[in-house]
Amino acid sequence: MAFQDTYRLSVHAVITNDEQQVLQIKATYDDGRWGLPGGSLEPGETVHEALIRECLEELGCGVKVCYMIADRERSKARQCISSVVVL
């Protein structure tokens, strides 16, 4: 078994309204689960650039990135996945 040294980096936005309700979107693939807008980084892209691009693609509007609130890393079936959640 060879070691797979690959990572998929992703970002997700936590967007709230004045009543502190969190915006979620319904996926158009797999089983259509609800989740936060976001996705994978392109090569050479920063987390901020990726989040702005993903929100524009998924929501059709620009966003202002305020700050990062969490990061995590997990292993799954020989693939390491790192996620960054940005508000």
Rosetta blueprint (number, residue, H / E / L):
1 M L
2 A L
3 F L
4 Q L
5 D L
6 T L
7 Y E
8 R E
9 L E
10 S E
11 V E
12 H E
13 A E
14 V L
15 I L
16 T E
17 N L
18 D L
19 E L
20 Q L
21 Q L
22 V E
23 L L
24 Q L
25 I E
26 K E
27 A L
28 T L
29 Y L
30 D L
31 D L
32 G L
33 R L
34 W E
35 G E
36 L L
37 P L
38 G E
39 G E
40 S E
41 L L
42 E L
43 P L
44 G L
45 E L
46 T L
47 V H
48 H H
49 E H
50 A H
51 L H
52 I H
53 R H
54 E H
55 C H
56 L H
57 E H
58 E H
59 L H
60 G L
61 C L
62 G L
63 V L
64 K L
65 V L
66 C L
67 Y L
68 M E
69 I E
70 A E
71 D E
72 R E
73 E E
74 R E
75 S E
76 K E
77 A L
78 R L
79 Q E
80 C E
81 I E
82 S E
83 S E
84 V E
85 V E
86 V E
87 L L
